[in-house]
């Protein structure tokens, strides 16, 4: 017991050499300001320290310390901090005295030194620093069990506990905020960048690609080759029996820059019509006795000429001379248009964009304009106009006495030339046979310098010199 009293006296004097009252850290003995919350030396919370007046120990015998009572006092809330300090220290000193006490008074200095060593901070940490934290965690401080960041200020906290709590939050919550905010910013930036790339780069490029994809097909170009067939034509079975004349009959052959079924179909139709007449003329009798007393009409000359072509249609002019061995034969000019898309024949009037009634009216105006400068030799203007308009839309095979055995399919009295829509008259329609026939412009093309009523002269390549040949004009 004497050792306990000596230890207390030594510690009190060491902590407060001048005596008096104040706040001292129960862990390291450092004097604390009145408003301090933590020990500035060791970090002990001030809440666990109560101001006390250090009392010099007297010679009165100390009471025996009960270790169980000391434990209960240490575990209780800090109602009397001074008692807790004295009791705990006395218990520790008593335990140390029982183990190290000597019967000699000369060893008292060693005991004091040993007691001084006993007050090392490593031992006091177990008694003073850790106990409040454990009590608070167990709910001994009276605080409710809430997350660490929401602990009530009534719950005492050591500086080390506060630092640990801060580290804990920095490891769990602070990185979450730091990661979520940049992630959201990155997502927003990525979305905006994707939108700008779509609107400024991808969409214009796609539109440009679509425009390039939907390009007009390559325009087909056409060229015309004039081909011919050799024909043996009877000169006159009555006046020159057995005599024949070699001729060449001409027809066009269209060439396209790319393969075209329509062009092939048109070429086949022109060639077949020409070949049919060639075969018939080659087989025609050249002597009267071979005719059996009947009148035989043969084609003594034929020529097909291409007069117009564009991207949609092609038009040909078909001129032929037929005879029955009378005083003279008949010259017939017809026209036929073909679709370059399908290869089928088209009436030149509809191909030019006129209705039948418009065509009849245009023919009447054109014939009237022509006769105003070159009147008929035997017919009045009204008679000529009436005759022509009544038959202008009829098939040439049904014309006035014209025997056309093998016309082109869809042939007409009209054909299309560079000047416009042309109407071809027949013999005897404008006047006498000597007056001849005419090919008159009835509807000029856009940009054409020709006028309604002008004549159009298209000379077919002629290779015929037999009797009865009548000039086209």
C-alpha positions in Angstrom: 0.0 0.0 0.0 2.8 2.3 0.7 4.1 1.8 -2.8 0.6 2.8 -4.2 0.6 6.0 -2.2 4.1 6.8 -3.2 3.2 6.2 -6.9 0.2 8.4 -6.7 2.1 11.1 -5.0 4.9 10.9 -7.5 2.5 11.0 -10.5 0.5 13.9 -9.1 3.7 15.9 -8.5 5.0 15.0 -12.0 1.8 16.1 -13.7 1.3 19.3 -11.6 4.4 20.3 -9.9 2.9 23.6 -8.6 -0.3 21.9 -7.3 -3.8 23.4 -8.0 -6.7 22.4 -10.1 -7.0 22.0 -14.0 -7.6 19.5 -16.8 -4.9 17.0 -17.5 -4.8 14.0 -19.9 -5.2 10.8 -18.0 -3.2 9.1 -20.6 0.0 11.2 -20.9 -0.6 13.8 -18.2 -0.4 16.8 -20.5 -2.3 19.9 -19.3 -5.2 20.7 -21.5 -7.1 24.0 -22.3 -10.6 24.3 -20.9 -12.2 24.2 -24.4 -10.0 21.3 -25.7 -11.8 18.3 -27.2 -8.7 16.1 -27.8 -5.4 15.8 -26.1 -2.9 17.7 -28.2 -0.2 15.2 -27.3 -1.7 11.8 -27.5 -5.2 12.4 -29.0 -7.2 11.2 -26.0 -10.8 12.6 -26.2 -11.5 15.3 -23.6 -14.9 13.8 -23.0 -13.2 11.0 -21.1 -11.4 13.4 -18.9 -13.0 15.2 -16.1 -11.4 18.2 -14.4 -10.1 17.2 -11.0 -7.9 18.6 -8.2 -4.9 16.6 -7.6 -4.7 15.9 -3.8 -1.5 15.2 -2.1 -1.7 11.8 -0.5 -1.5 11.8 3.4 -0.2 9.3 5.8 -3.6 7.8 6.3 -3.7 4.2 5.3 -5.1 3.5 1.9 -8.1 1.4 1.6 -7.7 -2.0 -0.1 -8.7 -1.9 -3.7 -11.1 -4.5 -4.9 -10.2 -5.5 -8.5 -13.9 -6.3 -9.3 -15.1 -2.9 -8.0 -12.4 -1.2 -10.1 -13.5 -3.0 -13.2 -17.2 -1.9 -12.6 -16.1 1.6 -12.1 -14.0 1.6 -15.3 -16.9 0.2 -17.3 -19.5 2.7 -16.0 -20.2 6.0 -17.8 -17.7 8.7 -16.9 -19.7 10.2 -14.0 -16.6 10.5 -11.7 -13.5 10.4 -13.9 -11.2 11.1 -11.0 -12.3 7.9 -9.1 -11.8 5.9 -12.3 -8.4 7.2 -12.7 -7.3 6.6 -9.2 -8.9 3.2 -8.9 -7.5 2.0 -12.2 -4.0 3.3 -11.4 -4.2 1.8 -7.9 -5.2 -1.6 -9.3 -2.3 -1.6 -11.7 0.1 -0.5 -9.1 -1.1 -3.1 -6.7 -0.7 -5.8 -9.3 2.8 -4.5 -10.1 3.6 -4.3 -6.3 2.6 -7.9 -5.7 4.9 -9.1 -8.4 7.9 -6.8 -7.9 7.7 -5.6 -4.2 10.9 -6.0 -2.0 11.1 -6.1 1.8 13.9 -3.5 1.8 13.1 0.3 1.9 16.2 0.9 0.0 14.5 -0.5 -3.1 11.8 2.3 -2.9 13.6 4.3 -5.6 13.6 1.3 -7.8 10.0 0.8 -7.1 9.2 4.4 -8.0 11.2 4.0 -11.2 9.3 0.8 -12.0 6.1 2.6 -11.2 7.1 5.4 -13.4 7.7 2.9 -16.2 4.4 1.4 -15.4 2.7 4.7 -16.5 4.0 4.2 -20.1 1.6 5.2 -22.8 1.4 1.7 -24.1 -0.3 0.4 -21.0 -2.5 3.4 -20.6 -3.7 3.1 -24.1 -5.4 -0.2 -23.2 -7.0 1.4 -20.2 -8.0 4.8 -21.5 -7.9 5.0 -25.3 -9.6 1.9 -26.3 -12.2 1.6 -23.7 -14.4 4.5 -24.9 -14.4 3.2 -28.4 -15.4 -0.3 -27.4 -18.1 1.0 -25.1 -19.5 3.2 -27.8 -19.5 0.4 -30.3 -21.4 -1.7 -27.8 -23.9 1.0 -27.2 -22.6 1.7 -23.7 -22.4 5.4 -24.4 -26.1 5.6 -24.9 -26.0 6.4 -28.7 -28.3 4.6 -31.1 -26.9 2.1 -33.6 -26.6 4.2 -36.7 -24.1 4.4 -39.5 -20.7 5.7 -38.5 -21.2 9.0 -40.3 -24.4 9.7 -38.3 -23.1 8.9 -34.8 -24.6 11.3 -32.2 -22.2 13.9 -30.8 -23.0 12.4 -27.3 -20.9 9.4 -28.3 -17.3 10.0 -27.4 -14.8 9.5 -30.2 -11.1 9.3 -30.2 -9.0 11.2 -32.8 -7.8 7.8 -34.1 -11.4 6.7 -34.5 -12.3 9.8 -36.4 -9.3 9.3 -38.7 -10.3 5.6 -39.2 -13.9 6.7 -40.0 -12.7 9.2 -42.5 -10.5 6.6 -44.1 -13.4 4.3 -44.2 -15.6 6.8 -46.0 -12.8 7.7 -48.4 -12.5 4.1 -49.3 -16.2 3.4 -49.8 -18.2 6.6 -50.5 -15.8 9.2 -51.9 -14.5 7.0 -54.7 -18.1 6.2 -55.7 -18.9 9.9 -56.2 -15.6 10.5 -57.9 -16.4 7.6 -60.3 -20.1 8.2 -60.9 -19.7 11.9 -61.8 -17.0 11.4 -64.5 -18.9 8.4 -65.8 -22.1 10.4 -66.2 -20.1 13.2 -67.8 -18.4 10.7 -70.1 -21.7 9.1 -71.1 -23.2 12.5 -71.8 -20.2 13.5 -73.8 -20.2 10.3 -75.7 -23.9 10.6 -76.6 -23.4 14.2 -77.8 -20.4 13.2 -79.8 -22.3 10.3 -81.4 -25.2 12.7 -82.2 -22.8 15.1 -83.9 -21.1 12.4 -85.8 -24.5 11.1 -87.0 -25.8 14.5 -88.1 -22.5 16.0 -89.4 -20.7 13.1 -90.8 -22.7 9.9 -91.3 -26.0 11.4 -92.4 -24.5 13.7 -95.1 -22.2 10.9 -96.3 -25.2 8.6 -96.5 -27.2 11.2 -98.5 -24.3 11.7 -100.8 -24.0 8.0 -101.2 -27.7 7.6 -102.0 -27.5 10.4 -104.5 -24.5 8.7 -106.2 -26.4 5.4 -106.1 -29.5 6.8 -107.7 -27.7 8.0 -110.8 -29.4 8.1 -114.2 -28.6 5.1 -116.3 -26.0 5.6 -119.0 -27.7 7.1 -122.1 -27.8 4.8 -125.1 -26.4 6.2 -128.3 -27.5 5.0 -131.7 -26.0 4.9 -135.1 -27.5 3.9 -138.5 -25.9 1.7 -141.1 -27.5 1.5 -144.6 -27.7 -2.0 -145.9 -28.9 -3.3 -149.3 -30.3 -6.4 -151.0 -29.7 -7.4 -154.5 -32.9 -7.7 -156.6 -33.6 -8.9 -160.2 -36.4 -6.8 -161.5 -38.4 -7.5 -164.8 -38.1 -4.5 -167.1 -41.4 -5.0 -169.1 -42.9 -8.5 -169.8 -44.8 -7.0 -172.8 -42.3 -4.6 -174.4 -39.1 -6.4 -173.3 -40.0 -10.0 -172.6 -37.3 -11.9 -170.7 -35.3 -8.8 -169.8 -34.4 -8.1 -166.2 -32.5 -5.4 -164.4 -30.2 -5.9 -161.4 -31.0 -3.4 -158.6 -30.1 -2.8 -154.9 -32.9 -2.0 -152.5 -31.8 -0.2 -149.4 -32.9 -0.3 -145.8 -31.5 0.9 -142.5 -29.9 -1.2 -139.8 -29.7 0.5 -136.3 -26.8 0.0 -134.0 -27.1 0.7 -130.2 -24.2 1.4 -127.8 -25.5 -1.3 -125.5 -27.4 -4.5 -126.3 -31.1 -3.7 -126.9 -33.8 -6.2 -127.6 -36.0 -3.4 -128.9 -33.5 -2.4 -131.5 -33.0 -6.0 -132.5 -36.8 -6.3 -133.0 -37.0 -3.2 -135.1 -34.1 -4.3 -137.3 -35.7 -7.7 -137.8 -39.0 -6.1 -138.9 -37.4 -3.8 -141.4 -35.2 -6.5 -142.9 -38.1 -9.1 -143.1 -40.4 -6.7 -144.9 -37.7 -5.8 -147.4 -36.7 -9.4 -148.0 -40.3 -10.4 -148.6 -40.7 -7.9 -151.5 -37.3 -8.9 -152.9 -38.2 -12.5 -153.1 -41.5 -11.7 -154.8 -39.9 -9.5 -157.3 -37.2 -12.0 -158.0 -39.9 -14.6 -158.7 -42.1 -12.3 -160.9 -42.5 -13.4 -164.6 -40.6 -11.3 -167.1 -42.6 -12.4 -170.2 -46.3 -11.9 -171.0 -46.9 -15.6 -171.9 -45.7 -16.5 -168.4 -48.4 -14.3 -166.8 -51.3 -16.5 -168.1 -53.3 -13.5 -169.4 -53.7 -12.0 -165.9 -52.5 -8.6 -164.6 -49.6 -9.1 -162.2 -48.5 -6.2 -160.0 -45.0 -6.3 -158.9 -42.7 -4.0 -156.9 -40.1 -2.5 -159.2 -38.4 -0.5 -156.6 -38.4 -0.1 -152.8 -36.2 1.9 -150.4 -36.6 2.4 -146.6 -34.9 5.5 -145.1 -34.5 6.4 -141.4 -35.8 10.0 -141.0 -35.8 10.5 -137.2 -34.5 9.0 -134.0 -34.2 10.1 -130.4 -34.1 8.3 -127.0 -37.7 7.1 -127.3 -38.7 6.5 -130.9 -37.3 5.9 -134.4 -39.2 6.7 -137.5 -38.7 5.5 -141.1 -39.9 6.6 -144.5 -40.9 3.8 -146.9 -41.0 4.6 -150.6 -42.0 2.1 -153.2 -42.9 2.0 -156.9 -45.5 -0.7 -157.9 -46.8 -1.4 -161.5 -49.3 -3.6 -163.3 -47.7 -2.9 -166.7 -50.1 -0.2 -167.7 -49.3 3.3 -168.8 -47.5 4.0 -165.5 -47.1 2.7 -162.1 -47.8 4.3 -158.7 -45.4 5.7 -156.1 -46.4 5.4 -152.5 -44.7 6.9 -149.5 -45.6 5.7 -146.0 -44.1 6.1 -142.6 -43.8 4.0 -139.5 -42.5 4.8 -136.0 -41.1 2.3 -133.5 -40.7 2.4 -129.7 -37.0 2.1 -128.7 -38.2 0.7 -125.4 -40.3 -2.2 -126.7 -39.6 -2.3 -130.4 -43.3 -2.3 -131.3 -44.6 -0.2 -134.2 -46.4 3.1 -133.3 -48.5 5.4 -135.4 -46.4 8.5 -136.2 -49.3 10.8 -135.4 -49.6 9.6 -131.8 -45.8 9.3 -131.5 -45.6 13.0 -132.4 -48.2 13.8 -129.7 -51.3 14.6 -131.8 -54.8 13.1 -131.7 -56.5 12.0 -134.9 -58.7 15.1 -135.0 -55.8 17.3 -134.5 -53.9 15.5 -137.3 -56.9 16.0 -139.7 -57.1 19.7 -138.9 -53.3 20.1 -139.3 -53.4 18.3 -142.7 -56.2 20.6 -143.9 -54.3 23.8 -142.9 -51.1 22.5 -144.4 -52.6 21.6 -147.8 -54.5 24.9 -147.9 -51.3 26.8 -147.2 -49.4 24.9 -149.9 -52.1 25.3 -152.6 -52.2 29.1 -151.9 -48.8 29.3 -153.5 -49.0 26.4 -155.9 -52.6 25.7 -156.9 -53.8 22.4 -158.4 -53.9 22.1 -162.1 -57.3 20.5 -162.3 -58.9 20.5 -158.8 -60.1 23.3 -156.5 -58.6 23.8 -153.1 -61.8 22.7 -151.3 -61.9 19.5 -153.4 -58.3 18.7 -152.6 -58.7 19.4 -148.9 -61.9 17.3 -148.7 -60.3 14.4 -150.5 -57.2 14.3 -148.5 -58.7 14.8 -145.0 -61.2 12.0 -145.7 -58.5 9.5 -146.3 -55.5 10.8 -144.4 -56.1 8.5 -141.5 -56.9 5.4 -143.5 -54.4 2.6 -144.1 -52.3 3.2 -147.2 -53.3 -0.3 -148.4 -56.9 1.0 -148.6 -56.0 4.2 -150.4 -57.2 5.3 -153.8 -56.2 2.5 -156.1 -52.9 1.8 -154.5 -52.0 -1.8 -154.3 -49.5 -2.3 -151.5 -49.1 -6.0 -150.8 -46.5 -5.9 -148.1 -46.4 -2.7 -146.2 -44.7 -2.2 -142.9 -46.9 -3.1 -139.9 -48.5 0.1 -138.6 -47.6 2.2 -141.7 -49.3 5.5 -142.1 -49.5 8.4 -144.6 -47.4 10.4 -142.0 -43.8 10.2 -141.0 -41.6 12.2 -138.6 -38.6 14.1 -140.0 -36.3 16.6 -138.4 -38.6 19.4 -139.6 -41.6 17.9 -137.9 -44.7 15.8 -138.8 -44.9 15.3 -142.5 -48.0 14.2 -144.6 -47.3 12.3 -147.9 -50.0 12.6 -150.6 -50.6 10.0 -153.3 -50.8 10.3 -157.0 -53.9 12.1 -158.4 -54.8 13.6 -155.0 -53.4 17.1 -155.6 -54.3 17.2 -159.3 -53.5 15.3 -162.4 -50.9 12.5 -162.6 -48.5 15.0 -164.2 -49.0 17.4 -161.3 -47.5 14.8 -159.1 -47.6 14.1 -155.4 -46.3 16.2 -152.4 -44.8 15.7 -149.0 -46.1 18.6 -146.9 -45.1 19.7 -143.3 -48.3 19.7 -141.2 -46.7 20.3 -137.6 -43.2 21.7 -137.2 -41.0 20.4 -134.4 -39.9 22.6 -131.6 -37.1 24.9 -132.8 -37.7 24.1 -136.4 -37.4 26.9 -138.9 -39.9 25.3 -141.3 -43.5 26.5 -141.6 -46.8 24.7 -142.0 -47.3 24.0 -145.7 -43.6 23.8 -146.6 -42.6 20.7 -148.7 -40.0 18.3 -147.4 -37.7 16.7 -149.9 -36.2 13.4 -148.8 -34.7 11.6 -151.8 -34.4 7.8 -151.4 -31.2 6.2 -152.8 -32.3 5.2 -156.2 -30.9 2.3 -158.2 -33.7 1.9 -160.7 -33.7 3.0 -164.3 -36.6 1.0 -165.7 -39.7 2.3 -167.5 -42.4 4.0 -165.6 -40.2 5.5 -162.8 -41.8 8.8 -161.6 -39.7 11.3 -159.7 -40.8 11.8 -156.1 -41.5 15.5 -156.8 
